[in-house]
């Protein structure tokens, strides 16, 4: 970014090689005060010379093919399953808050309302939605995990949805070619929402389709 002396998120953060030690605590750069401070500087700056010309050149570049494109996933654990969603839909990962039941509306999937930074959001059970069994043992790989349960706030085009993860395991870069189909023998509901499986830290991670997940949640809310 022009005019910023420390664009660490592009070098060692979520958009870089992900070596920043603060990622374990903040999970994503958007939760880090360094990123927030830089965003404020960016909004207040004057447009640099050649800004329009630079963007005209970028927009004229050919689009990368789907096979070459890569993306970032946030890996988490719910029950006995390792799962992932695109990092772009994660608005925040926060400490677990009290869930307030909605009279005559709360059920096994729609748990109620939860406050994140003073704003109320609908809270759902990822385990109930996907039909997952509870874990028999604590989350694995504790040395590299945020092993305390966390409330994860997802953004569905401005609609906030919160779910509780048993552990948030960090970021994983991937390409579409890395995905492999889930086994046909899987009995629970996960394949209905799955884009495929990825290998991460010696485990098979179910990559969820965010659009399908949000469509199912819209049906639960109706």
Secondary structure, DSSP 8 states (H G I E B T S, - for coil): -TT-S--HHHHTSTTTT---TTHHHHSSGGGSHHHHHHHHHHHHS---TTHHHHHHHHHTS----TTT-EEEEEEEEETTEEEEEEGGGEEEEEE----B--TTT--SSEEEEEEETTEEEEEE-HHHHHT----SS--S-GGGSB-S-EEEEEEETTEEEEEEESEEEEEEEEEGGG-B---TT--SGGGGGEEEEEEETTEEEEEE-HHHHHHHHHHHH-
